[in-house]
Amino acid sequence: MANTSARMLRLLSLLQTHRFWPGGELASRLEVSERTLRRDIERLRDLGYPVQASRGVAGGYQLRSGAAMPPLLVDDEEAVAIAVGLCAAADVAGGVAEPSIRALSKVVQVMPPRLRRRMEALRSYTVAASLWQGPAVDAVAMTVLAQACRDDERLRFGYTARDGQHTTRLVEPHRLVSLDRRWYLVAWDAERHGWRTFRVDRLTRPEPTGARFRQRELPCGDAAAFVRRSVASVSQRNEIVLVVRAPAERVRAVVASWGTVTERDPESCLLRMNVDSFAWPALVLAAVGADFEVVSPPELGDYLRETGQRFLRAGLRTRS
């Protein structure tokens, strides 16, 4: 890469997306010699980026947290505002949630402790008034999980099961998945020897162990499908099936990852959801704004009739 400025930006981007880069591999990615790479690393350090180098055959480079925020063309207040905004976006199970977690991982990785404390304080005392928000998750914990998934590094954390039992887990993390306003970690449980799904809001103190692993093949090949199957097997949840009189793409735009939409014909589709409350599909159906039929379960039809009558009574009282 002949353009030095472009190469420096590419180098910084690579360092921010990987926990550790062997020197030879990094030089190959940039299409430069290892001598040129060393000079570029020194330039980044002069700019304030905390790049750590290790020597020897297995030597390489790693971007570490520094004593001060490196120059990113934002001041401290703006950096905290960006992080809090990304946390809020990550709390919403939708199209921006996963990219927000990736971006948050990069910001927190170079954020000094004093700014992390300010970020957590601001987020802790800020209330979001969104109907679509799920259980609160710890932003720093989410970045630890995302980085461990990215770097194929084993994790240890505390976990509270649905029945209240507390355990310590050692896992090989695979993916973070947002579904039904919740975040889930899909991981191989190294001590129980099987794939598991963990609710992130029930997870505490995730700590990387430093031990690397080779990713295993997920049984169904798709992390989102694995979570849906795991969640559907929980007895407290209800699988609902509806015929919606609207094009599939229109329904998918509202439902996002909270359900599965299958086209029946150009003007209708089949909607499947696994929920722990009938209030949630009622909100989704109201947002779609189309006629529908309840296929199952019958209890959903009862709930919608009672809810509809309640709204109708309120409307009649308003007119009078």
C-alpha positions in Angstrom: 0.0 0.0 0.0 1.8 3.1 -1.3 -0.3 5.7 0.4 1.0 6.0 4.0 -2.1 7.7 5.4 -4.4 5.1 4.0 -2.1 2.3 5.3 -2.1 3.8 8.8 -5.9 3.9 8.8 -6.0 0.3 7.6 -3.5 -0.7 10.3 -5.5 1.0 13.1 -8.7 -0.7 11.8 -7.1 -4.1 11.9 -5.7 -3.6 15.4 -9.2 -2.6 16.6 -10.9 -5.7 15.2 -8.6 -8.4 16.6 -7.2 -9.1 20.0 -3.7 -10.1 18.8 -2.0 -9.9 15.4 1.1 -11.9 14.6 3.6 -9.5 13.0 4.0 -11.5 9.8 0.3 -11.8 9.3 -0.3 -8.1 9.9 2.5 -7.1 7.5 1.0 -9.5 4.8 -2.5 -7.9 5.2 -1.0 -4.4 4.7 1.3 -5.6 1.8 4.4 -4.1 3.5 7.6 -5.4 5.0 7.9 -6.1 8.7 10.4 -3.2 8.9 7.8 -0.8 7.5 5.2 -2.3 9.8 7.4 -1.5 12.8 7.7 2.1 11.7 4.0 2.4 11.3 3.4 1.0 14.8 5.8 3.7 16.2 3.8 6.4 14.4 0.6 5.1 16.0 2.3 5.2 19.4 3.4 8.8 18.8 -0.3 9.6 18.1 -1.2 8.1 21.5 -2.5 4.7 20.5 -1.4 2.1 23.1 0.0 -0.6 20.8 1.9 -3.4 22.7 4.5 -5.5 20.9 5.9 -8.9 21.8 9.1 -10.2 20.3 10.2 -13.7 19.2 9.0 -16.2 16.7 5.4 -15.8 17.9 5.7 -12.1 18.3 3.0 -9.6 17.3 1.0 -6.6 18.1 -2.0 -5.8 20.3 -4.0 -2.6 21.0 -4.4 -2.1 24.7 -6.4 0.3 26.9 -4.3 3.4 27.6 -3.9 5.9 30.4 -5.6 8.5 28.1 -8.0 8.4 25.3 -6.1 8.4 22.0 -6.9 11.1 19.4 -10.2 10.0 17.7 -11.3 13.6 16.8 -13.7 13.5 19.8 -13.3 14.8 23.3 -13.9 12.9 26.6 -17.6 14.0 26.8 -18.2 13.0 23.2 -16.6 9.6 23.7 -18.8 9.0 26.7 -21.9 10.1 24.8 -21.0 7.8 21.9 -20.6 4.8 24.3 -23.9 5.5 26.1 -25.7 5.9 22.8 -24.3 2.6 21.6 -25.4 0.9 24.8 -28.9 2.2 24.3 -28.9 0.9 20.7 -27.6 -2.5 21.9 -30.5 -2.8 24.3 -32.9 -2.9 21.4 -33.3 -6.3 19.8 -33.3 -5.1 16.2 -31.2 -4.5 13.1 -28.8 -2.1 14.8 -28.2 -4.1 18.0 -25.4 -6.4 16.8 -23.4 -3.6 14.9 -23.8 -1.5 18.0 -22.1 -4.2 20.2 -19.2 -4.4 17.7 -18.8 -0.7 17.7 -19.1 -0.5 21.5 -16.3 -3.2 21.8 -13.9 -0.9 19.8 -14.7 2.2 21.9 -14.5 0.5 25.3 -11.2 -1.3 24.3 -9.3 2.0 24.2 -11.3 3.9 26.8 -9.4 4.7 30.0 -10.9 3.6 33.3 -12.1 7.1 34.3 -14.2 7.4 31.2 -15.6 3.8 31.7 -16.8 4.8 35.1 -18.4 8.0 33.8 -20.1 5.9 31.0 -21.5 3.4 33.5 -22.7 6.1 35.9 -24.5 8.0 33.2 -26.1 4.8 31.8 -27.1 3.6 35.3 -29.0 6.8 36.1 -30.7 7.2 32.7 -34.2 5.7 32.1 -35.3 4.7 28.6 -39.0 5.1 28.0 -39.2 2.5 25.2 -41.8 -0.2 24.9 -39.4 -2.3 22.9 -36.6 -2.4 25.5 -35.7 -5.7 27.0 -34.0 -6.6 30.3 -31.0 -4.4 31.1 -27.6 -5.9 30.4 -24.2 -4.7 31.5 -22.4 -2.8 28.7 -18.9 -3.7 29.8 -19.9 -7.4 30.2 -21.3 -7.3 26.7 -18.1 -6.0 25.2 -16.2 -8.8 27.1 -18.5 -11.4 25.6 -18.3 -10.0 22.1 -14.5 -9.8 22.2 -14.2 -13.4 23.5 -16.5 -14.6 20.6 -14.3 -12.7 18.2 -11.0 -13.9 19.6 -11.9 -17.6 20.2 -11.0 -17.2 23.9 -12.5 -19.2 26.8 -14.7 -17.4 29.3 -15.6 -18.0 33.0 -18.7 -16.3 34.5 -21.4 -16.7 37.1 -24.8 -17.7 35.9 -28.3 -17.7 37.5 -30.6 -20.3 36.0 -34.4 -19.9 35.6 -35.0 -21.7 38.9 -32.6 -19.4 40.8 -29.7 -21.8 41.0 -26.3 -20.1 40.9 -23.4 -21.8 39.1 -20.0 -20.9 37.6 -19.5 -21.8 33.9 -16.5 -22.3 31.8 -17.4 -21.9 28.1 -16.2 -21.5 24.6 -18.2 -18.5 23.3 -19.6 -18.7 19.8 -22.1 -15.8 19.1 -24.3 -13.2 20.8 -27.9 -13.3 19.5 -30.7 -10.8 20.2 -34.2 -12.3 20.3 -37.5 -11.3 21.8 -35.9 -8.1 23.4 -33.3 -10.2 25.1 -29.6 -11.0 24.5 -28.3 -14.6 24.5 -24.8 -16.1 24.4 -24.4 -19.3 22.4 -21.5 -21.2 23.7 -20.0 -24.7 24.2 -20.0 -25.6 27.9 -16.5 -27.0 28.5 -17.4 -28.7 31.8 -20.9 -30.1 30.8 -19.7 -31.0 27.3 -22.5 -29.6 25.2 -23.9 -26.5 23.5 -25.8 -24.1 25.7 -27.8 -20.9 25.5 -27.2 -18.3 28.3 -29.3 -15.2 28.9 -26.9 -12.3 29.2 -29.0 -10.5 31.8 -28.5 -13.5 34.1 -24.8 -13.6 33.6 -22.3 -11.9 35.9 -18.5 -11.2 36.0 -17.4 -12.6 32.6 -13.7 -13.0 32.6 -11.5 -14.1 29.7 -9.2 -17.0 30.8 -6.5 -16.4 28.1 -6.9 -19.9 26.8 -7.7 -20.1 23.0 -9.8 -22.8 21.4 -10.9 -23.9 17.9 -14.5 -23.2 17.1 -16.8 -26.2 17.0 -19.5 -26.8 14.5 -22.9 -25.6 15.8 -25.5 -28.4 15.4 -28.0 -26.4 13.3 -25.3 -24.2 11.7 -27.1 -21.0 12.6 -26.8 -19.3 16.0 -30.1 -17.5 15.8 -32.0 -20.7 14.9 -30.2 -22.5 17.8 -31.4 -19.8 20.2 -35.0 -20.0 18.9 -35.0 -23.7 19.3 -33.6 -23.5 22.8 -36.1 -20.8 23.9 -39.0 -22.7 22.4 -38.2 -25.7 24.6 -38.7 -23.7 27.8 -42.1 -24.8 29.2 -43.1 -21.3 30.4 -43.1 -19.8 26.9 -45.9 -20.0 24.4 -45.5 -20.7 20.7 -48.0 -18.6 18.7 -48.9 -19.0 15.1 -50.8 -16.4 13.1 -51.9 -15.8 9.5 -51.3 -12.1 8.8 -53.1 -10.5 5.8 -50.1 -8.5 4.7 -47.0 -9.1 2.4 -44.2 -11.0 4.2 -41.7 -8.2 3.7 -44.0 -5.7 5.4 -44.4 -8.0 8.4 -40.7 -8.8 8.6 -39.9 -5.0 8.7 -41.8 -4.9 12.0 -41.1 -8.3 13.5 -37.3 -8.3 12.8 -35.7 -11.0 14.9 -38.6 -11.4 17.3 -40.3 -14.0 15.1 -40.2 -16.0 11.9 -42.2 -14.9 8.8 -43.1 -17.3 6.0 -44.8 -16.1 2.8 -48.1 -17.9 1.9 -48.9 -15.7 -1.1 -48.1 -12.1 -2.2 -50.7 -10.7 0.2 -50.4 -12.9 3.3 -47.9 -14.7 5.5 -47.5 -17.0 8.4 -46.0 -15.5 11.6 -44.5 -17.7 14.4 -43.3 -16.3 17.7 -42.2 -17.7 21.0 -43.2 -15.4 23.9 -43.6 -15.4 27.6 -46.5 -12.9 27.5 -49.3 -12.4 25.0 -48.9 -8.6 25.4 -45.9 -8.7 23.2 -47.5 -10.2 20.0 -50.5 -7.8 20.6 -48.1 -4.9 20.3 -46.4 -6.4 17.2 -49.8 -7.0 15.5 -50.9 -3.4 16.3 -47.6 -2.1 14.8 -48.2 -4.2 11.6 -51.6 -2.7 11.2 -53.2 -5.6 9.2 -56.0 -8.1 9.6 -54.9 -11.5 11.0 -56.2 -14.8 12.2 -55.0 -16.8 15.3 -54.0 -20.3 14.4 -52.7 -21.2 17.9 -52.9 -21.2 20.8 -56.6 -20.6 21.5 -55.6 -18.7 24.7 -54.1 -15.9 22.5 -57.5 -15.4 20.9 -59.1 -15.1 24.3 -56.5 -12.6 25.4 -57.0 -10.5 22.2 -60.8 -10.5 22.7 -60.6 -9.3 26.3 -58.0 -6.6 25.3 -60.1 -5.5 22.4 -63.2 -5.2 24.5 -61.3 -3.1 27.0 -60.1 -0.7 24.3 -63.6 -0.6 22.8 -65.1 0.4 26.2 -62.5 3.1 26.6 -63.4 4.4 23.2 -67.1 4.5 23.9 -66.5 6.4 27.2 -64.4 8.9 25.4 -67.2 9.6 22.8 -69.8 10.1 25.5 
